[in-house]
Amino acid sequence: SGDIPVFLVGDPKQAIYAFRGADIYAYLNARKATDYRYNLATNWRSEPDLIAATNALFERREQPFVLEEIDYVPVAAADKERPVLTLPASLQGAALTINWLPTEKKPRSASKAVSYSLRHCAETITDILIAANQNLAMIGEKPVSGGDIAVLVRSNAEGSKLQAELRERGVNSIRTDQASVWNSQEADSILRLLLAMAEPQRFDVVRAALASPLFGLTSSDLVALSQSGGEAGSNEGSDGEWDSWLQSLREWRLLWKEHGLARCWQELCSGRGVTSRLLAQAGGARKLTNANHIIELLAAEAQQQQFDSATLLQWMQQQMSDASNGGAESALLRLDSDENLVKIVTIHKSKGLEYPLVFCPTLFTNVKDPLAKTSNDWVCWHDDDGGAKLGFASSVGDAVLDSWRKEQLAEDMRLLYVALTRAVYRCTLYWGEVNSTAENNALAWLLHGSDEAIGDSTSLEALAAEQSGALSIVELSDTETETEAEGNDNATAENAPSLTTLLPSDESHAGLSVRVAERHIRQSWRMTSFTGISNALERFGPSLPPASGYVS
């Protein structure tokens, strides 16, 4: 009916999910049919200087979002009180800071640029947290914590590298990418363990389990075990350490069969020190969280589906194989207690969120161009009416490829807008001349347009001078990260933020003990296969002579 209004609410500047099938052109076509359009003119998130600097950057381009249908409308800061950010003089900077990578004789490679920016970013975050420990970095009356800082990255791989840099400096962080727990190292370790429990007669499987981070035996340890008598073919009465491990595997397998995998895991963790061993490793809290999560998923599936051990192992291997394709929500990595941890977030995941301090260290990298691999890749583009088209790069022609690249730049530009508008107080970017940065990189388009050389900061410095301190260009030098590049992990260790100790207190277990079974229980059953029986016969020969009356 014509008298019933329809409201379309959306922000085309933040349409960043084309890779999931979201179509910005569908929204733009629907908007054309409307009689009235309204814009929100007030930003309630960011402080005034940051909003002013963002406005200045986007107003430099006549069409900052590439597409004519999407404009940038300057916004004003909300008139509200908020706590004030204070930092020591050495860390003071503009609300929007562009850290300019050191200039070299020739543009540095993308890998070198990423390594440099991630090191510098990690070092800056460490300095802020050290200052916060001394009440020199404050938000209002509260010291800045790791939870006030977010680093936005393009990919999970970049996030992993940054997490390693922070860990080297004693700074805990959490990656909020929703990767599957089946893709973790802990899944591989638990699979090795369960396979060894299922087939302890296979020495190669047992060795693989013992070498996993759950037990941490080295190659030297394994050689020593093989010389203790067990692997050489000793009988069950041998006192060798190898036989001790085999006996443990059999006991855990019995617990698994009679009481379930959760009970088995509990005994395994306490009896062989798995919990304390995982926590003592780098990123130990995450490793233990993953391991417990995997055991919980396996135990739940076994109970619901009434799986035996062999079927459960097949199911687990299938989950690990399918992990790269997403998987069930229940298998997404669980976050550790992240209140005070630095957050490492992909730009896509950051949409709709806000953080007091934001770092964007790798915006100079490009979205991968499938045309750089082979002309047989397909491309999707839109015609003048917004209709979606699909074709092979080798046959669509140069005009279509130009349209496709334009759409890719527009999408990347919207992703950049999301990254630049997450911060409340301060947003720090990294930029410079990198040899793989194409002219259609979103930040290159925003900072330099099509008529200025990438790496030329002249016009940006002039713009910063007009912003009364809201925007700044900071020239970095190689000496700032030289110590870290050489692998000196002690540069800030003395003053690094203290990490929460997660190891259980020994005092809490004082006076507790468990009964120990002293008699030996022989196992008369085992799970095996025809191949396993054949291999055992070939290796050890038949253990008993053929019985009379059997048909061979």
C-alpha positions as CSV (number, residue, x, y, z in Angstrom):
1,S,0.0,0.0,0.0
2,G,1.3,3.5,-0.9
3,D,0.5,5.0,2.5
4,I,2.7,2.6,4.6
5,P,6.3,3.9,4.8
6,V,9.4,1.7,4.4
7,F,12.6,2.7,6.2
8,L,16.0,1.5,5.0
9,V,18.7,1.9,7.6
10,G,22.3,1.3,6.7
11,D,25.7,2.8,6.2
12,P,27.1,1.9,2.8
13,K,30.5,3.2,3.9
14,Q,30.8,0.1,6.1
15,A,29.7,-2.5,3.6
16,I,32.7,-4.8,3.8
17,Y,31.3,-8.3,3.4
18,A,31.3,-8.8,-0.4
19,F,33.3,-11.9,0.0
20,R,30.3,-13.4,1.9
21,G,27.9,-12.4,-0.9
22,A,26.8,-9.0,0.5
23,D,26.0,-6.7,-2.4
24,I,26.4,-3.0,-1.9
25,Y,24.8,-2.4,-5.3
26,A,21.5,-3.9,-4.1
27,Y,21.4,-1.3,-1.3
28,L,22.3,1.5,-3.6
29,N,19.7,0.6,-6.1
30,A,17.0,0.4,-3.4
31,R,18.1,3.8,-2.1
32,K,17.6,5.4,-5.5
33,A,13.9,4.7,-5.2
34,T,13.5,6.6,-1.9
35,D,12.1,10.1,-1.7
36,Y,13.9,11.2,1.5
37,R,17.4,10.6,2.8
38,Y,18.8,11.5,6.3
39,N,22.3,11.3,7.7
40,L,23.4,11.0,11.3
41,A,25.5,14.1,11.8
42,T,27.0,13.4,15.3
43,N,29.6,10.9,16.3
44,W,29.1,9.7,19.9
45,R,32.2,7.4,20.0
46,S,35.3,9.4,19.3
47,E,36.8,12.5,20.9
48,P,36.7,15.8,18.9
49,D,40.3,15.8,17.7
50,L,40.1,12.3,16.3
51,I,36.9,13.2,14.5
52,A,38.4,16.4,13.1
53,A,41.4,14.5,11.7
54,T,39.3,11.8,10.2
55,N,37.1,14.4,8.5
56,A,40.2,16.1,7.1
57,L,41.6,12.9,5.6
58,F,38.4,11.9,3.9
59,E,37.5,15.4,2.7
60,R,40.7,15.5,0.7
61,R,39.2,13.3,-2.0
62,E,36.3,14.4,-4.2
63,Q,35.1,10.7,-4.2
64,P,37.0,9.1,-1.2
65,F,34.9,5.9,-1.5
66,V,35.6,5.6,-5.3
67,L,31.9,5.0,-6.2
68,E,29.9,8.2,-7.0
69,E,26.9,6.9,-5.0
70,I,28.8,6.9,-1.7
71,D,29.7,10.3,-0.2
72,Y,31.6,11.2,2.9
73,V,29.5,13.5,5.1
74,P,31.6,15.2,7.8
75,V,30.4,14.6,11.3
76,A,30.7,16.5,14.6
77,A,31.7,15.2,18.0
78,A,29.0,14.7,20.5
79,D,28.9,17.2,23.4
80,K,29.5,14.8,26.2
81,E,31.9,14.4,29.0
82,R,34.4,11.5,28.9
83,P,37.5,10.6,30.8
84,V,40.7,12.2,29.5
85,L,43.6,10.2,28.1
86,T,47.0,11.2,29.4
87,L,50.3,9.8,28.3
88,P,53.9,10.6,29.2
89,A,55.8,13.1,27.0
90,S,57.7,10.3,25.2
91,L,54.4,8.7,24.1
92,Q,52.4,11.9,23.4
93,G,51.0,12.1,19.9
94,A,48.2,13.4,17.8
95,A,44.7,11.8,18.0
96,L,45.4,10.4,14.5
97,T,49.1,9.6,14.0
98,I,50.6,8.3,10.8
99,N,53.9,6.6,11.6
100,W,56.0,6.9,8.4
101,L,58.3,3.9,7.8
102,P,62.0,4.7,7.4
103,T,63.0,5.8,4.0
104,E,65.5,3.5,2.2
105,K,67.3,3.8,-1.1
106,K,64.7,1.6,-2.7
107,P,61.2,0.6,-1.4
108,R,61.4,-2.1,1.2
109,S,59.7,-5.5,0.7
110,A,56.3,-6.1,2.1
111,S,57.6,-8.8,4.5
112,K,60.3,-6.4,5.8
113,A,57.7,-3.6,6.2
114,V,55.3,-5.8,8.1
115,S,58.0,-7.1,10.4
116,Y,59.2,-3.6,11.1
117,S,55.7,-2.2,11.8
118,L,54.6,-5.1,14.0
119,R,57.8,-4.8,16.1
120,H,57.4,-1.0,16.4
121,C,53.7,-1.5,17.3
122,A,54.5,-4.1,19.9
123,E,57.2,-1.9,21.4
124,T,54.9,1.1,21.6
125,I,52.2,-0.9,23.3
126,T,54.7,-2.3,25.8
127,D,55.9,1.3,26.6
128,I,52.3,2.4,27.2
129,L,51.7,-0.5,29.6
130,I,55.0,0.2,31.4
131,A,53.9,3.8,31.8
132,A,50.5,2.7,33.0
133,N,52.1,0.6,35.7
134,Q,53.7,3.8,37.0
135,N,50.4,5.7,36.7
136,L,51.8,7.8,33.8
137,A,49.4,6.5,31.2
138,M,45.8,7.1,32.4
139,I,42.3,7.2,31.1
140,G,40.7,9.4,33.7
141,E,41.7,8.1,37.0
142,K,42.3,4.5,35.7
143,P,45.6,3.3,34.4
144,V,45.6,2.2,30.8
145,S,45.3,-1.6,30.6
146,G,45.9,-4.1,27.8
147,G,42.1,-4.3,27.4
148,D,42.0,-0.6,26.4
149,I,44.3,-1.4,23.3
150,A,43.3,-3.0,20.1
151,V,45.4,-3.8,17.1
152,L,43.5,-4.2,13.8
153,V,45.1,-6.5,11.2
154,R,44.1,-7.7,7.8
155,S,44.6,-11.4,8.4
156,N,44.9,-13.9,11.2
157,A,48.5,-14.6,10.1
158,E,49.5,-11.0,10.8
159,G,47.7,-11.3,14.2
160,S,49.7,-14.3,15.0
161,K,53.0,-12.6,14.3
162,L,52.0,-9.6,16.4
163,Q,51.0,-11.8,19.3
164,A,54.5,-13.4,19.2
165,E,56.1,-9.9,19.2
166,L,54.0,-8.9,22.3
167,R,54.7,-12.2,24.0
168,E,58.5,-11.6,23.7
169,R,58.0,-8.4,25.6
170,G,56.0,-10.0,28.4
171,V,52.6,-8.6,27.2
172,N,49.6,-10.9,27.1
173,S,47.2,-10.5,24.2
174,I,44.2,-12.3,22.9
175,R,43.3,-12.9,19.2
176,T,39.6,-12.6,18.8
177,D,39.6,-14.2,15.3
178,Q,37.0,-17.0,15.4
179,A,39.3,-19.8,14.2
180,S,38.2,-23.4,14.8
181,V,39.7,-25.2,17.8
182,W,40.2,-28.2,15.5
183,N,42.8,-26.1,13.6
184,S,45.0,-25.7,16.7
185,Q,48.2,-27.4,17.7
186,E,46.4,-28.9,20.7
187,A,44.0,-30.8,18.5
188,D,46.9,-32.4,16.8
189,S,48.5,-33.3,20.2
190,I,45.3,-34.8,21.5
191,L,44.8,-36.8,18.3
192,R,48.3,-38.3,18.7
193,L,47.5,-39.1,22.4
194,L,44.2,-40.9,21.6
195,L,45.8,-42.8,18.7
196,A,48.5,-44.0,21.1
197,M,45.9,-45.0,23.7
198,A,44.0,-46.9,21.1
199,E,47.1,-48.7,19.7
200,P,49.9,-48.8,22.3
201,Q,51.5,-51.7,20.4
202,R,52.4,-49.2,17.6
203,F,55.7,-47.7,18.8
204,D,55.7,-45.0,16.1
205,V,52.3,-43.8,17.3
206,V,53.4,-43.8,20.9
207,R,56.6,-41.9,20.1
208,A,54.5,-39.3,18.2
209,A,52.3,-38.8,21.3
210,L,55.1,-38.5,23.7
211,A,56.9,-35.9,21.5
212,S,53.8,-33.7,21.5
213,P,53.6,-30.6,23.8
214,L,51.3,-32.6,26.2
215,F,54.4,-34.6,27.4
216,G,57.2,-32.7,25.8
217,L,59.7,-35.5,25.4
218,T,62.7,-34.6,23.2
219,S,64.4,-36.8,20.6
220,S,67.1,-37.5,23.2
221,D,64.4,-38.6,25.7
222,L,62.9,-40.9,23.1
223,V,66.2,-42.5,22.4
224,A,66.8,-43.1,26.1
225,L,63.4,-44.7,26.3
226,S,64.1,-47.0,23.5
227,Q,67.3,-48.1,25.3
228,S,65.4,-48.7,28.6
229,G,64.2,-52.1,27.3
230,G,60.6,-51.6,26.3
231,E,60.9,-50.8,22.7
232,A,63.5,-53.5,22.1
233,G,60.7,-56.0,22.7
234,S,60.8,-56.6,26.5
235,N,58.0,-58.4,28.1
236,E,55.4,-56.8,30.4
237,G,57.4,-57.4,33.5
238,S,60.2,-55.0,32.4
239,D,61.0,-52.1,34.7
240,G,61.9,-49.8,31.9
241,E,60.5,-46.3,31.6
242,W,59.1,-47.2,28.2
243,D,56.9,-49.9,29.7
244,S,55.8,-47.3,32.3
245,W,54.5,-45.1,29.5
246,L,52.8,-48.1,27.8
247,Q,51.2,-49.1,31.1
248,S,49.9,-45.5,31.5
249,L,48.4,-45.6,28.0
250,R,46.6,-48.8,28.8
251,E,45.2,-47.4,32.1
252,W,44.0,-44.3,30.4
253,R,42.4,-46.4,27.6
254,L,40.5,-48.3,30.3
255,L,39.3,-45.1,31.9
256,W,38.2,-43.9,28.5
257,K,36.2,-47.0,27.9
258,E,34.6,-47.4,31.4
259,H,34.2,-43.8,32.6
260,G,34.5,-41.6,29.5
261,L,37.0,-39.3,27.9
262,A,36.6,-36.5,30.4
263,R,37.5,-38.7,33.3
264,C,40.4,-40.1,31.4
265,W,41.7,-36.5,30.6
266,Q,41.4,-35.5,34.3
267,E,43.5,-38.4,35.4
268,L,46.0,-37.9,32.6
269,C,46.5,-34.2,33.4
270,S,47.1,-34.8,37.1
271,G,49.1,-38.0,36.8
272,R,51.5,-36.9,34.2
273,G,51.6,-33.1,34.9
274,V,50.0,-32.1,31.6
275,T,48.2,-29.0,33.1
276,S,51.3,-27.5,34.6
277,R,53.4,-28.4,31.5
278,L,51.0,-26.6,29.1
279,L,50.7,-23.5,31.4
280,A,54.5,-23.3,31.6
281,Q,54.7,-22.9,27.8
282,A,54.4,-19.7,25.9
283,G,50.7,-18.9,25.5
284,G,50.0,-21.7,28.0
285,A,46.6,-20.4,29.1
286,R,45.4,-20.5,25.5
287,K,46.9,-24.0,25.0
288,L,45.1,-25.3,28.1
289,T,41.8,-23.6,27.2
290,N,42.0,-25.2,23.7
291,A,42.9,-28.7,25.1
292,N,40.0,-28.6,27.6
293,H,37.6,-27.4,24.9
294,I,38.6,-30.2,22.5
295,I,38.1,-32.9,25.2
296,E,34.7,-31.4,26.1
297,L,33.6,-31.5,22.4
298,L,34.8,-35.1,22.0
299,A,33.2,-36.3,25.2
300,A,29.9,-34.6,24.3
301,E,29.9,-36.1,20.8
302,A,30.7,-39.6,22.1
303,Q,27.9,-39.4,24.6
304,Q,25.3,-38.0,22.2
305,Q,26.2,-40.3,19.3
306,Q,27.2,-43.4,21.4
307,F,30.5,-43.5,19.5
308,D,33.1,-46.1,20.4
309,S,36.7,-45.1,20.5
310,A,37.4,-45.9,16.8
311,T,34.4,-44.0,15.5
312,L,35.2,-41.0,17.8
313,L,38.7,-40.9,16.4
314,Q,37.3,-40.9,12.8
315,W,34.9,-38.1,13.7
316,M,37.8,-36.1,15.2
317,Q,39.9,-36.5,12.2
318,Q,37.0,-35.4,10.0
319,Q,36.5,-32.2,12.1
320,M,40.2,-31.4,11.8
321,S,40.0,-31.9,8.0
322,D,37.0,-29.7,7.7
323,A,38.2,-27.0,10.1
324,S,39.4,-24.7,7.3
325,N,35.8,-24.4,6.1
326,G,34.5,-23.0,9.3
327,G,32.6,-25.7,11.2
328,A,30.2,-25.5,14.0
329,E,30.0,-22.5,16.3
330,S,30.7,-24.8,19.3
331,A,34.2,-25.4,17.9
332,L,35.2,-21.7,17.7
333,L,38.1,-20.8,19.9
334,R,37.1,-19.8,23.3
335,L,38.5,-16.5,24.6
336,D,40.6,-16.5,27.6
337,S,39.7,-14.0,30.3
338,D,40.4,-11.0,28.1
339,E,39.5,-8.0,30.3
340,N,43.1,-6.8,30.6
341,L,44.6,-8.4,27.5
342,V,45.6,-6.5,24.4
343,K,43.1,-7.3,21.7
344,I,44.2,-8.4,18.2
345,V,41.3,-8.2,15.8
346,T,40.8,-8.5,12.1
347,I,39.3,-5.4,10.6
348,H,36.3,-7.3,9.5
349,K,35.6,-8.5,13.1
350,S,36.1,-5.0,14.5
351,K,33.1,-3.6,12.7
352,G,30.6,-2.2,15.2
353,L,33.1,-2.3,18.1
354,E,35.1,0.5,19.7
355,Y,38.4,0.6,21.6
356,P,40.1,3.5,23.5
357,L,43.4,3.1,21.6
358,V,43.7,1.5,18.2
359,F,46.8,0.6,16.1
360,C,46.6,-0.3,12.4
361,P,50.2,-1.5,11.6
362,T,49.7,-3.2,8.1
363,L,47.3,-1.1,6.0
364,F,50.0,-0.8,3.4
365,T,49.6,-4.4,2.4
366,N,47.3,-5.2,-0.5
367,V,44.3,-7.5,-0.8
368,K,45.5,-10.4,-2.9
369,D,44.8,-10.0,-6.6
370,P,43.7,-13.3,-8.2
371,L,44.7,-11.9,-11.6
372,A,48.3,-12.0,-10.4
373,K,48.2,-15.8,-10.3
374,T,46.5,-16.9,-13.5
375,S,44.2,-15.4,-16.2
376,N,41.9,-18.4,-15.7
377,D,40.5,-17.1,-12.4
378,W,36.9,-15.8,-12.5
379,V,36.0,-12.2,-11.7
380,C,32.7,-10.7,-10.5
381,W,31.7,-7.2,-11.5
382,H,28.6,-5.0,-11.9
383,D,27.2,-3.4,-14.9
384,D,25.8,0.2,-15.1
385,D,22.5,-0.9,-13.6
386,G,24.1,-2.7,-10.7
387,G,23.6,-6.1,-12.0
388,A,26.1,-8.8,-11.0
389,K,28.2,-10.4,-13.7
390,L,30.6,-13.3,-13.7
391,G,33.3,-14.2,-16.1
392,F,36.8,-15.5,-16.6
393,A,39.6,-13.0,-16.5
394,S,41.1,-14.3,-19.7
395,S,38.0,-13.5,-21.7
396,V,36.1,-10.5,-20.3
397,G,38.4,-7.8,-21.7
398,D,40.4,-4.9,-20.2
399,A,37.4,-2.7,-19.6
400,V,35.7,-5.3,-17.4
401,L,39.0,-5.9,-15.5
402,D,39.3,-2.2,-14.9
403,S,35.7,-2.2,-13.5
404,W,36.6,-5.2,-11.3
405,R,39.7,-3.4,-9.9
406,K,37.7,-0.3,-9.2
407,E,35.2,-2.4,-7.2
408,Q,38.0,-4.0,-5.3
409,L,39.4,-0.6,-4.4
410,A,36.0,0.6,-3.3
411,E,35.6,-2.4,-1.1
412,D,39.1,-1.9,0.4
413,M,38.3,1.7,0.9
414,R,35.2,0.9,3.0
415,L,37.3,-1.6,5.0
416,L,39.8,1.2,5.7
417,Y,37.0,3.5,6.9
418,V,35.9,0.8,9.4
419,A,39.5,0.6,10.7
420,L,39.9,4.4,11.1
421,T,36.6,4.8,13.0
422,R,37.0,2.3,15.8
423,A,39.1,4.4,18.2
424,V,37.8,6.6,21.0
425,Y,40.9,8.6,21.8
426,R,43.8,7.7,19.5
427,C,44.3,5.8,16.2
428,T,47.8,5.1,14.9
429,L,48.6,4.0,11.3
430,Y,51.7,2.9,9.7
431,W,52.6,4.0,6.1
432,G,55.5,4.4,3.8
433,E,57.0,3.3,0.5
434,V,56.6,-0.4,0.1
435,N,57.4,-2.1,-3.2
436,S,54.3,-4.2,-3.3
437,T,51.9,-1.3,-2.4
438,A,49.9,-0.7,-5.6
439,E,48.3,2.5,-6.5
440,N,44.9,0.9,-5.9
441,N,45.7,0.3,-2.2
442,A,42.9,2.0,-0.2
443,L,45.3,4.0,2.1
444,A,47.4,5.0,-0.9
445,W,44.2,6.3,-2.6
446,L,43.2,8.2,0.5
447,L,46.6,9.7,1.3
448,H,48.0,10.3,-2.2
449,G,45.2,10.0,-4.7
450,S,46.2,9.3,-8.3
451,D,48.4,12.3,-8.8
452,E,51.0,12.0,-6.0
453,A,53.8,9.5,-5.6
454,I,53.4,6.9,-2.9
455,G,55.9,7.8,-0.2
456,D,55.7,11.6,-0.7
457,S,54.5,13.1,2.6
458,T,54.6,16.8,1.5
459,S,50.9,17.4,1.1
460,L,50.1,15.3,4.2
461,E,52.4,17.4,6.4
462,A,50.7,20.5,5.1
463,L,47.4,19.0,6.0
464,A,48.6,18.0,9.5
465,A,49.8,21.6,10.0
466,E,46.3,22.8,9.5
467,Q,44.8,20.5,12.1
468,S,46.1,22.1,15.3
469,G,47.7,18.9,16.6
470,A,44.9,16.5,15.8
471,L,46.8,14.9,12.9
472,S,50.6,14.2,12.9
473,I,53.1,12.6,10.6
474,V,55.9,10.9,12.5
475,E,59.1,9.9,10.7
476,L,60.4,6.6,12.1
477,S,64.0,5.4,12.1
478,D,65.5,2.0,11.8
479,T,67.3,2.5,15.1
480,E,64.0,2.4,17.0
481,T,63.5,-1.3,16.4
482,E,67.1,-2.3,15.9
483,T,67.4,-4.0,19.3
484,E,64.3,-6.0,18.8
485,A,65.3,-7.0,15.3
486,E,68.5,-8.5,16.7
487,G,66.5,-10.7,19.0
488,N,67.3,-8.9,22.3
489,D,64.3,-10.0,24.4
490,N,65.6,-8.3,27.6
491,A,65.2,-4.7,26.4
492,T,62.1,-4.2,28.4
493,A,61.8,-7.5,30.4
494,E,62.8,-5.8,33.7
495,N,59.9,-3.3,33.6
496,A,57.4,-5.4,31.5
497,P,53.9,-5.8,32.9
498,S,53.6,-8.7,35.2
499,L,51.7,-11.7,33.9
500,T,49.0,-13.4,35.9
501,T,50.2,-16.7,37.3
502,L,47.8,-19.4,36.4
503,L,49.5,-22.4,38.0
504,P,47.5,-24.0,40.8
505,S,48.8,-23.4,44.3
506,D,50.5,-26.4,45.9
507,E,49.0,-25.4,49.3
508,S,45.5,-26.0,48.0
509,H,46.3,-29.7,47.7
510,A,48.0,-30.1,51.1
511,G,47.0,-33.2,53.0
512,L,45.2,-34.8,50.0
513,S,46.3,-38.2,48.6
514,V,44.9,-40.9,46.4
515,R,44.9,-44.7,46.7
516,V,47.4,-46.4,44.5
517,A,46.6,-49.7,42.9
518,E,49.4,-52.1,43.6
519,R,48.3,-55.2,41.7
520,H,48.9,-55.5,38.0
521,I,45.9,-55.9,35.8
522,R,46.5,-57.5,32.5
523,Q,44.6,-56.3,29.5
524,S,43.2,-59.1,27.4
525,W,41.6,-56.9,24.7
526,R,42.8,-54.3,22.3
527,M,41.4,-52.3,19.4
528,T,43.2,-53.1,16.2
529,S,42.7,-53.7,12.5
530,F,43.6,-56.4,10.0
531,T,46.6,-54.3,8.9
532,G,47.7,-53.9,12.5
533,I,47.6,-57.7,13.0
534,S,49.5,-58.3,9.8
535,N,52.2,-55.7,10.7
536,A,52.6,-57.2,14.2
537,L,53.0,-60.7,12.7
538,E,55.6,-59.5,10.3
539,R,57.5,-57.7,13.0
540,F,57.4,-60.1,15.9
541,G,56.1,-63.4,14.4
542,P,53.2,-65.4,15.9
543,S,53.3,-65.4,19.7
544,L,51.7,-68.9,19.9
545,P,52.0,-72.0,17.7
546,P,48.9,-72.7,15.5
547,A,46.3,-74.5,17.5
548,S,45.1,-77.9,16.2
549,G,41.7,-77.9,14.7
550,Y,41.9,-74.3,13.3
551,V,41.4,-73.8,9.6
552,S,44.3,-71.8,8.0
